[in-house]
Amino acid sequence: MMKITFNVDCTPAEARAFFGLPDVQPVNDMIVSSMVERTKQNLDTLSDPKAFWERAMATGTGNMEAFQNMFAAGMKASGGSDKK
C-alpha cells in the first residue's frame, strides 16, 4: 500500500474556482450588512431583556411553552434532570 499526500497552498476563493463552485462572497456581504443594519435598528430591544422577550412573544414565532419544552429537551440531552 502506498500513501501519497498533496499539500495545496491556495485561498478559499481559488479552491472554489478550481472545483467550479460559485463565488458566494457578494451574497455573504449582503447578508452581513443586512444583519448589521437590523442589529443597529434594534439595539435598544436587544440590550433590554424584557423588551426582547415581549417582542419575541408578540411575533407569534415563539411562546413560553415552546421555550420551556426546548430548554427541557436540551437539559435531557445533556444528561441534566428535567424533573421539577
N, CA, C and O of each residue as an XYZ file, in Angstrom:
336
protein
N       0.837     -1.172      0.000
C       0.000      0.000      0.000
C       0.889      1.245      0.000
O       1.879      1.320      0.727
N       0.514      2.209     -0.825
C       1.282      3.437     -0.931
C       0.382      4.618     -0.558
O      -0.773      4.700     -0.974
N       0.932      5.501      0.215
C       0.175      6.675      0.617
C       0.859      7.905      0.047
O       2.060      8.106      0.229
N       0.075      8.730     -0.650
C       0.601      9.959     -1.237
C      -0.173     11.131     -0.663
O      -1.400     11.091     -0.576
N       0.537     12.163     -0.275
C      -0.082     13.361      0.285
C       0.271     14.553     -0.582
O       1.430     14.754     -0.945
N      -0.753     15.351     -0.913
C      -0.553     16.588     -1.658
C      -0.931     17.759     -0.763
O      -2.016     17.765     -0.182
N      -0.085     18.713     -0.647
C      -0.378     19.954      0.066
C      -0.591     21.046     -0.965
O       0.282     21.311     -1.791
N      -1.746     21.672     -0.915
C      -2.072     22.730     -1.861
C      -2.195     24.033     -1.093
O      -2.946     24.127     -0.122
N      -1.461     25.025     -1.532
C      -1.488     26.330     -0.892
C      -2.314     27.268     -1.766
O      -1.840     27.760     -2.790
N      -3.566     27.510     -1.343
C      -4.440     28.404     -2.104
C      -5.441     29.057     -1.160
O      -5.643     28.613     -0.030
N      -6.047     30.102     -1.646
C      -7.060     30.799     -0.865
C      -8.393     30.058     -1.012
O      -8.549     29.258     -1.933
N      -9.348     30.312     -0.123
C     -10.667     29.695     -0.287
C     -11.310     30.050     -1.633
O     -11.975     29.209     -2.239
N     -11.119     31.281     -2.103
C     -11.682     31.691     -3.396
C     -11.054     30.886     -4.534
O     -11.751     30.472     -5.461
N      -9.745     30.665     -4.467
C      -9.066     29.874     -5.501
C      -9.542     28.427     -5.474
O      -9.709     27.816     -6.529
N      -9.762     27.872     -4.294
C     -10.252     26.494     -4.186
C     -11.657     26.370     -4.762
O     -11.948     25.411     -5.477
N     -12.537     27.334     -4.457
C     -13.893     27.305     -5.016
C     -13.854     27.382     -6.532
O     -14.580     26.654     -7.208
N     -13.010     28.258     -7.074
C     -12.907     28.399     -8.526
C     -12.375     27.112     -9.151
O     -12.846     26.703    -10.213
N     -11.415     26.479     -8.519
C     -10.846     25.234     -9.051
C     -11.894     24.128     -9.134
O     -11.933     23.375    -10.107
N     -12.746     24.032     -8.107
C     -13.771     22.995     -8.090
C     -15.058     23.419     -8.795
O     -16.014     22.645     -8.857
N     -15.090     24.633     -9.323
C     -16.251     25.102    -10.065
C     -17.409     25.539     -9.193
O     -18.550     25.593     -9.653
N     -17.126     25.850     -7.943
C     -18.175     26.310     -7.036
C     -18.403     27.806     -7.215
O     -17.483     28.527     -7.601
N     -19.606     28.280     -6.943
C     -19.893     29.708     -7.141
C     -19.215     30.584     -6.089
O     -18.911     30.145     -4.980
N     -18.992     31.825     -6.475
C     -18.440     32.814     -5.545
C     -19.596     33.357     -4.717
O     -20.452     34.070     -5.240
N     -19.627     33.030     -3.437
C     -20.725     33.429     -2.558
C     -20.408     34.693     -1.757
O     -21.207     35.105     -0.916
N     -19.270     35.302     -2.004
C     -18.869     36.480     -1.246
C     -19.869     37.624     -1.364
O     -20.180     38.241     -0.345
N     -20.399     37.948     -2.564
C     -21.379     39.045     -2.639
C     -22.644     38.767     -1.812
O     -23.184     39.670     -1.174
N     -23.102     37.528     -1.830
C     -24.291     37.167     -1.043
C     -23.972     37.276      0.448
O     -24.772     37.793      1.228
N     -22.810     36.789      0.827
C     -22.399     36.866      2.229
C     -22.295     38.321      2.681
O     -22.744     38.663      3.775
N     -21.711     39.173      1.854
C     -21.596     40.590      2.204
C     -22.976     41.216      2.391
O     -23.179     42.007      3.313
N     -23.932     40.863      1.516
C     -25.279     41.409      1.596
C     -25.961     40.972      2.893
O     -26.602     41.782      3.563
N     -25.824     39.696      3.246
C     -26.450     39.174      4.460
C     -25.844     39.829      5.700
O     -26.568     40.227      6.613
N     -24.524     39.937      5.730
C     -23.855     40.538      6.889
C     -24.248     42.004      7.037
O     -24.525     42.459      8.147
N     -24.273     42.743      5.939
C     -24.640     44.167      6.043
C     -26.096     44.322      6.486
O     -26.419     45.242      7.236
N     -26.971     43.432      6.028
C     -28.371     43.472      6.449
C     -28.490     43.170      7.939
O     -29.250     43.828      8.649
N     -27.746     42.183      8.413
C     -27.781     41.839      9.837
C     -27.237     42.977     10.698
O     -27.771     43.257     11.771
N     -26.182     43.628     10.229
C     -25.615     44.754     10.973
C     -26.631     45.885     11.058
O     -26.821     46.470     12.124
N     -27.292     46.199      9.933
C     -28.281     47.267      9.916
C     -29.455     46.955     10.841
O     -29.903     47.822     11.592
N     -29.958     45.709     10.787
C     -31.077     45.325     11.655
C     -30.670     45.352     13.120
O     -31.467     45.731     13.978
N     -29.440     44.955     13.412
C     -28.953     44.992     14.787
C     -28.881     46.425     15.295
O     -29.258     46.705     16.434
N     -28.396     47.335     14.448
C     -28.334     48.747     14.839
C     -29.730     49.303     15.099
O     -29.933     50.060     16.048
N     -30.694     48.927     14.252
C     -32.060     49.415     14.405
C     -32.718     48.892     15.679
O     -33.554     49.571     16.274
N     -32.339     47.684     16.095
C     -32.992     47.043     17.243
C     -32.090     46.951     18.453
O     -32.331     46.131     19.340
N     -31.061     47.771     18.509
C     -30.099     47.693     19.609
C     -30.749     47.900     20.959
O     -30.382     47.236     21.928
N     -31.713     48.814     21.044
C     -32.377     49.047     22.325
C     -33.154     47.821     22.782
O     -33.188     47.519     23.975
N     -33.778     47.111     21.846
C     -34.520     45.901     22.182
C     -33.578     44.773     22.588
O     -33.863     44.027     23.525
N     -32.451     44.650     21.880
C     -31.509     43.573     22.173
C     -30.837     43.730     23.524
O     -30.485     42.741     24.166
N     -30.657     44.977     23.961
C     -29.974     45.204     25.235
C     -30.923     45.169     26.429
O     -30.471     45.164     27.574
N     -32.223     45.146     26.181
C     -33.217     45.112     27.254
C     -33.936     43.760     27.227
O     -34.776     43.538     26.356
N     -33.628     42.859     28.154
C     -34.227     41.521     28.123
C     -35.752     41.526     28.132
O     -36.377     40.715     27.450
N     -36.355     42.430     28.896
C     -37.811     42.483     28.971
C     -38.402     42.835     27.600
O     -39.352     42.196     27.148
N     -37.841     43.844     26.951
C     -38.325     44.248     25.625
C     -38.068     43.137     24.605
O     -38.892     42.902     23.720
N     -36.928     42.456     24.728
C     -36.604     41.363     23.808
C     -37.658     40.263     23.883
O     -38.170     39.819     22.855
N     -37.986     39.818     25.111
C     -38.950     38.725     25.269
C     -40.361     39.156     24.891
O     -41.115     38.371     24.317
N     -40.723     40.399     25.206
C     -42.049     40.881     24.802
C     -42.183     40.865     23.287
O     -43.219     40.470     22.752
N     -41.135     41.294     22.600
C     -41.167     41.296     21.141
C     -41.163     39.874     20.591
O     -41.881     39.579     19.635
N     -40.362     38.990     21.184
C     -40.298     37.603     20.713
C     -41.645     36.906     20.884
O     -42.071     36.154     20.007
N     -42.308     37.149     21.995
C     -43.593     36.510     22.249
C     -44.699     37.120     21.384
O     -45.652     36.430     21.023
N     -44.577     38.399     21.052
C     -45.603     39.081     20.255
C     -45.564     38.670     18.786
O     -46.572     38.787     18.089
N     -44.411     38.188     18.302
C     -44.295     37.848     16.883
C     -45.034     36.574     16.534
O     -45.310     36.318     15.362
N     -45.356     35.773     17.533
C     -46.044     34.513     17.265
C     -45.093     33.388     16.890
O     -45.516     32.243     16.737
N     -43.806     33.706     16.741
C     -42.840     32.685     16.377
C     -42.439     31.850     17.580
O     -41.849     30.782     17.417
N     -42.738     32.302     18.751
C     -42.375     31.537     19.930
C     -43.353     31.827     21.041
O     -44.003     32.871     21.068
N     -43.443     30.899     21.942
C     -44.234     31.148     23.133
C     -43.511     30.510     24.302
O     -42.565     29.746     24.113
N     -43.945     30.816     25.479
C     -43.227     30.355     26.666
C     -43.214     28.838     26.770
O     -42.208     28.253     27.171
N     -44.317     28.199     26.415
C     -44.372     26.735     26.492
C     -43.358     26.102     25.534
O     -42.668     25.151     25.901
N     -43.269     26.622     24.325
C     -42.296     26.098     23.360
C     -40.876     26.314     23.877
O     -40.021     25.443     23.717
N     -40.618     27.468     24.495
C     -39.301     27.744     25.054
C     -38.981     26.771     26.184
O     -37.866     26.256     26.268
N     -39.956     26.521     27.048
C     -39.745     25.592     28.152
C     -39.482     24.179     27.627
O     -38.612     23.478     28.143
N     -40.227     23.760     26.609
C     -40.011     22.429     26.027
C     -38.627     22.312     25.414
O     -37.960     21.289     25.570
N     -38.186     23.372     24.705
C     -36.862     23.368     24.107
C     -35.788     23.293     25.193
O     -34.820     22.544     25.059
N     -35.956     24.061     26.258
C     -34.993     24.065     27.353
C     -34.951     22.691     28.030
O     -33.871     22.185     28.334
N     -36.126     22.081     28.269
C     -36.184     20.759     28.898
C     -35.525     19.708     28.022
O     -34.824     18.829     28.523
N     -35.747     19.793     26.711
C     -35.123     18.830     25.793
C     -33.605     18.982     25.812
O     -32.879     17.989     25.763
N     -33.127     20.215     25.881
C     -31.690     20.448     25.961
C     -31.098     19.908     27.241
O     -30.015     19.323     27.231
N     -31.808     20.101     28.355
C     -31.341     19.574     29.640
C     -31.308     18.049     29.625
O     -30.363     17.434     30.119
N     -32.357     17.442     29.049
C     -32.414     15.991     28.989
C     -31.289     15.433     28.127
O     -30.658     14.439     28.487
N     -31.038     16.079     26.982
C     -29.992     15.629     26.083
C     -28.595     15.761     26.712
O     -27.692     14.980     26.414
N     -28.437     16.759     27.581
C     -27.133     16.975     28.210
C     -26.945     16.107     29.460
O     -25.886     16.130     30.086
N     -27.972     15.349     29.810
C     -27.863     14.495     30.979
C     -28.398     15.115     32.237
O     -28.352     14.507     33.307
N     -28.913     16.339     32.117
C     -29.491     17.017     33.276
C     -30.885     16.487     33.556
O     -31.465     15.782     32.729
N     -31.404     16.813     34.682
C     -32.723     16.352     35.071
C     -33.770     17.366     34.631
O     -33.598     18.570     34.822
N     -34.870     16.866     34.033
C     -35.954     17.767     33.654
C     -37.123     17.622     34.604
O     -38.224     18.089     34.311
N     -36.894     16.969     35.758
C     -37.949     16.790     36.755
C     -38.016     18.010     37.654
O     -36.993     18.619     37.966
N     -39.204     18.357     38.062
C     -39.388     19.531     38.919
C     -39.395     19.143     40.364
O     -39.540     20.003     41.234
